[in-house]
Amino acid sequence: MDASHREAAFHYYVNCLLHIPMELEAFHKEVHVIKQLASSNNININIDRLIHTKRTCTLLDLTTSLHRGGPKNKRLRWVWSPY
């Protein structure tokens, strides 16, 4: 399995961790399990930073109704109308 696929799996784990309501003790236990999985699979990824980044983005999204925007390299497309 490619390294990027392995990292994507950890992004998925953290995303699930942040969207499933749980008590603080259970949250810390799950973080420990995710860190142990990364360590045992020789994946060099900072789980704490990943959690912080995703949590911050989620909380910032809740503060506004405006769209943050998509990828910067997305092409602008035009639709021609006969009117």
N, C-alpha and C positions, 0 to 999 in steps of 0.2 A: 504494500500500500504506500502511496506517495505521501511525503511529509506534509504537504498542504492539505491532503485529505484528513490526516491525523489531527492537524491543528483545527480544521473545520469541525471535527467531532467535539473538540474541547470548547469551541465557540458555542456549539449547540448545547453542550452540557451546562455551560454558564448561563445561557439564555433561558433554559428550562429552570435552572436554579433560581433565577431572579423573578420568574413569572409564576412560580408555584408558591402559594402562601405556606409558611412553616414557622415554627418557633425558632428563636435565636440559637438554641443549643443544636437543634436538628440542622439548621443552616450551616453552622460551623463544622458539624460532622460531615455534611455533604462536601463542603469545601476541602476538608482533609482528604476525603475519598478521591475527589477530582485531582488533587495534588499528587496523591499516591499513584493514581493511574498514569499521570504524566511522567512521574519519576520512573516507574517500572517499565514504561514503554520508551524511555530515553527521548522524551519530547522536551525540548528546552523552550518552555512558554511560561510567562509570568502570570499565574492564575489570579493573584491579588490585583494586579494592574488591569487585567481583562475584566474582572468583576467590577472594579471601580469605574472603568470606562463605560461599560454597558449600563451600569446603574445610573451614572451621571446623564448619559444620553436619554435614558428612559424618563428620568425625573425632569429633564429639561423639556422633553416632548410634552409632558403633562402641563407645563406652565403656559403654553401658548396654543392657539388654534391654527396658527400659521404653519404651512408646510416648510420643513427645513430644507427641502430641495433634494434632488437625487444626485446621481453621480455627475461629476463635472464634465466628463467626456461624452455625455449623452448628446446626440445630434438633434438639432431643432428641425422639425419636419413641418412642411406647409401643406395644407389641403386647399386645392383650388375649387372654388364654387362658381357656378355659372351666373350667380346673382350679384 
